[in-house]
């Protein structure tokens, strides 16, 4: 009887290990099979990385210069470092930490320490978490200046324009203080919203900001507290991307958010269901979307 139980446990272990290897190989093949297209020198590729419950967005400009917006939670460290290795990334022209929550800056210390980061941007907010302290320590050891995100500041890299749209004022809430960034290339626009709530969306609309975008990175992993109908009317995206982890304890993405997106006839992709998501913009403005699954 004991022998049968041991054999059953061994069989379960083998099946779980095989499934794990299969998932790893599937993800790696996605990157390697599409590598040439991802790294074509005349395109802008925007990678919404599957980091579980968190955010990490990688932007490749023409001539293969890289910008990183957030680094995902610490649990995704091995995954993102493997992706950066496959893409042969050695340096980042710009790294942006939208706000100091662990699911957005969990790997910042590692990235700052191991890569050549030329410019670092974040908001004018602090917190007392170990993750935040680790990021500050890594910045200090590298002698990197902290550039504070200011509304309407712009960065241009090989024809890709990055414009900060928020924080518009001193918000108490760290999520509302998120750096909001518009990415533009070949007359196409991608709006990255961090974890802002409807309150900040309304502030942006009241400020008459031009938030029109072809692709919207849905705020706060699809929380019910963001992505208002009035905001969607102004952004008017064709595609919405939600970075979210499976079986997360917050109920993200919320059914009300998904309903609003559906009512606006917006195609929705999630890292939970689709894995890594890549938007490739050609110089003629053609947009192609590839997903891992």
C-alpha positions in Angstrom: 0.0 0.0 0.0 2.8 2.4 1.0 4.6 1.5 -2.3 1.6 2.4 -4.3 1.3 5.7 -2.5 4.9 6.5 -3.2 4.5 5.6 -6.9 1.4 7.8 -7.1 3.3 10.8 -5.6 6.1 10.2 -8.0 3.7 10.2 -10.9 2.1 13.4 -9.8 5.6 15.0 -9.4 6.6 13.9 -13.0 3.3 15.3 -14.4 3.7 18.7 -12.6 7.4 18.9 -13.7 6.5 18.1 -17.3 3.7 20.7 -17.3 6.1 23.3 -15.8 8.8 22.6 -18.4 6.1 22.8 -21.2 5.1 26.2 -20.0 8.7 27.4 -19.8 9.4 26.1 -23.3 6.2 27.7 -24.7 7.2 31.1 -23.4 10.8 30.8 -24.6 9.7 29.7 -28.0 7.4 32.7 -28.3 10.3 35.0 -27.8 12.8 33.1 -30.0 10.4 32.4 -32.8 9.4 36.1 -33.1 12.8 37.6 -32.2 13.6 38.9 -35.7 10.2 40.7 -35.9 10.4 42.1 -32.4 13.9 43.5 -33.0 13.4 44.8 -36.6 15.4 48.0 -36.6 12.7 50.3 -38.1 9.8 49.4 -35.8 8.7 50.4 -32.3 7.9 47.3 -30.2 6.0 47.6 -27.0 6.1 44.5 -24.8 3.5 44.1 -22.0 5.4 41.5 -20.0 3.5 38.7 -18.2 4.8 39.3 -14.6 1.8 38.0 -12.8 0.0 40.5 -10.5 2.0 43.6 -11.5 3.2 45.8 -14.3 6.3 45.8 -16.5 6.3 47.4 -19.9 9.3 47.3 -22.2 9.5 49.7 -25.2 12.0 49.2 -28.1 12.7 52.1 -30.3 14.1 51.9 -33.8 17.8 51.1 -33.7 17.0 48.9 -30.7 17.2 51.3 -27.8 15.2 50.3 -24.8 12.9 52.0 -22.3 11.5 50.2 -19.3 8.3 51.3 -17.5 8.1 49.4 -14.1 9.7 46.1 -13.3 7.0 43.8 -12.0 7.0 42.1 -8.6 10.0 40.4 -7.2 8.5 37.0 -7.9 8.9 37.7 -11.7 12.7 38.4 -11.4 13.9 35.3 -13.2 11.3 35.7 -15.9 12.1 39.2 -16.9 15.8 38.7 -16.7 15.5 35.8 -19.0 13.5 37.9 -21.5 16.0 40.7 -21.4 18.7 38.1 -22.1 16.9 36.7 -25.1 16.4 40.2 -26.4 20.1 40.9 -25.8 19.5 44.0 -23.7 22.6 45.5 -22.1 21.3 49.0 -21.3 18.2 51.1 -20.9 18.1 54.7 -22.2 15.3 55.4 -19.7 13.8 53.5 -16.8 10.5 54.8 -15.3 9.2 53.7 -11.9 5.5 54.8 -12.1 5.0 54.6 -8.3 6.7 52.8 -5.4 4.5 49.7 -4.9 6.3 46.3 -4.9 4.2 45.0 -7.9 5.7 47.8 -10.0 9.3 48.2 -8.6 10.0 44.7 -7.2 13.0 44.2 -9.5 14.3 47.8 -9.9 17.3 47.2 -7.6 18.4 44.2 -9.7 17.9 46.1 -13.0 19.7 49.2 -11.8 22.6 47.1 -10.5 23.0 44.8 -13.5 22.2 47.0 -16.5 23.6 50.3 -17.8 20.7 52.6 -17.0 21.3 56.1 -18.5 18.3 58.0 -17.0 15.9 57.1 -14.2 12.5 58.7 -13.6 10.0 58.4 -10.8 7.5 60.4 -8.9 8.1 62.7 -5.9 6.9 60.2 -3.4 8.5 57.9 -0.8 7.5 54.9 1.2 9.1 52.9 3.9 9.1 49.4 2.3 12.3 47.3 1.9 11.7 47.2 -1.8 11.8 51.0 -2.1 14.9 51.2 0.1 16.6 48.6 -2.1 15.8 50.7 -5.2 17.3 53.8 -3.6 20.4 51.9 -2.4 21.0 50.6 -6.0 20.5 54.1 -7.4 23.0 55.5 -4.9 25.6 52.8 -5.6 25.4 53.4 -9.3 25.5 57.2 -8.8 22.3 57.6 -10.8 20.3 60.9 -10.5 16.6 60.6 -9.8 14.6 62.6 -12.3 11.2 63.6 -11.0 8.3 63.1 -13.4 6.7 66.4 -14.3 3.5 66.9 -16.4 4.2 67.6 -20.1 7.9 66.8 -19.9 9.0 64.9 -23.0 11.7 62.4 -23.9 12.4 61.5 -27.6 14.3 58.4 -28.6 14.8 57.5 -32.3 11.4 59.0 -33.3 9.5 57.5 -30.3 8.1 60.3 -28.1 7.3 59.9 -24.4 5.2 62.5 -22.8 4.3 62.5 -19.1 0.6 63.5 -18.5 0.4 63.0 -14.7 0.7 63.3 -11.7 -1.0 66.7 -12.2 -0.9 67.5 -8.4 0.2 66.2 -5.1 -2.0 63.2 -4.6 -2.0 61.5 -1.2 -2.6 58.1 -2.6 0.4 56.4 -4.2 -1.7 54.8 -6.9 -3.1 58.2 -7.9 0.4 59.6 -7.9 1.4 57.2 -10.7 3.4 58.5 -13.7 1.1 58.4 -16.7 2.9 58.3 -20.0 1.8 58.7 -23.6 4.1 56.8 -26.1 3.9 58.0 -29.7 5.4 56.6 -32.9 4.3 56.9 -36.5 1.2 58.7 -35.5 0.1 55.9 -33.3 -0.3 56.3 -29.6 -0.1 54.0 -26.5 -1.3 55.3 -23.1 0.3 53.8 -20.0 -1.7 54.7 -16.9 0.0 53.0 -14.0 -2.5 52.5 -11.2 -4.5 55.8 -11.3 -8.1 55.9 -10.2 -11.1 57.6 -11.8 -10.3 60.8 -9.8 -7.1 61.2 -11.7 -8.8 60.4 -15.0 -11.2 63.2 -14.3 -8.4 65.6 -13.5 -6.7 64.7 -16.8 -9.9 65.3 -18.7 -10.6 68.6 -16.8 -7.1 69.7 -17.8 -8.1 69.1 -21.4 -5.3 66.7 -22.0 -5.2 64.9 -25.3 -5.5 61.3 -24.1 -6.5 59.8 -27.5 -4.7 56.5 -28.0 -4.8 53.4 -30.1 -3.8 51.2 -27.2 -4.7 51.7 -23.6 -2.8 49.9 -20.7 -5.8 49.6 -18.4 -5.1 51.1 -15.0 -4.5 49.2 -11.8 -4.8 45.7 -13.3 -8.5 46.3 -14.2 -9.6 47.6 -10.8 -13.3 48.7 -10.5 -11.9 52.1 -9.3 -10.5 53.1 -12.7 -11.3 53.1 -16.5 -14.4 55.2 -16.3 -16.8 55.5 -19.3 -16.0 59.2 -19.7 -12.3 58.4 -19.9 -12.8 55.6 -22.4 -14.8 58.0 -24.5 -11.9 60.4 -24.7 -9.1 57.8 -25.1 -11.2 55.8 -27.6 -8.7 52.9 -28.0 -9.0 50.0 -30.3 -7.1 47.7 -27.9 -7.0 47.5 -24.1 -4.2 45.6 -22.3 -4.6 44.4 -18.7 -1.6 43.3 -16.8 -2.9 41.0 -14.1 -2.1 37.8 -12.3 -4.3 34.6 -12.3 -6.3 34.0 -9.2 -5.2 37.2 -7.5 -6.8 38.1 -4.2 -8.2 41.5 -5.4 -10.7 40.2 -8.0 -8.8 41.9 -10.8 -9.9 42.5 -13.5 -13.2 43.6 -12.1 -16.4 42.6 -14.0 -17.6 46.2 -14.1 -14.4 47.3 -15.8 -14.6 44.5 -18.4 -18.2 45.4 -19.0 -17.3 49.1 -19.7 -14.6 48.0 -22.1 -17.0 45.7 -23.8 -19.7 48.4 -24.0 -17.2 50.6 -25.8 -16.4 47.8 -28.3 -12.7 47.7 -27.3 -10.7 44.5 -27.8 -9.3 43.3 -24.5 -6.1 41.2 -23.9 -4.9 40.2 -20.5 -1.5 38.8 -19.5 -3.4 36.4 -17.3 -5.1 34.8 -20.4 -2.8 35.7 -23.2 0.7 35.7 -21.6 3.2 38.2 -23.0 1.6 40.7 -25.3 3.6 42.6 -28.0 2.4 45.6 -30.0 4.6 46.3 -33.1 4.3 49.6 -34.8 5.8 50.0 -38.2 7.1 53.3 -39.6 4.0 53.5 -41.9 1.7 53.3 -38.8 0.7 49.7 -39.3 0.0 48.0 -35.9 0.5 44.3 -35.4 -0.3 42.5 -32.1 1.3 39.2 -31.1 0.4 37.2 -28.0 2.1 34.3 -26.3 -1.2 32.3 -26.2 
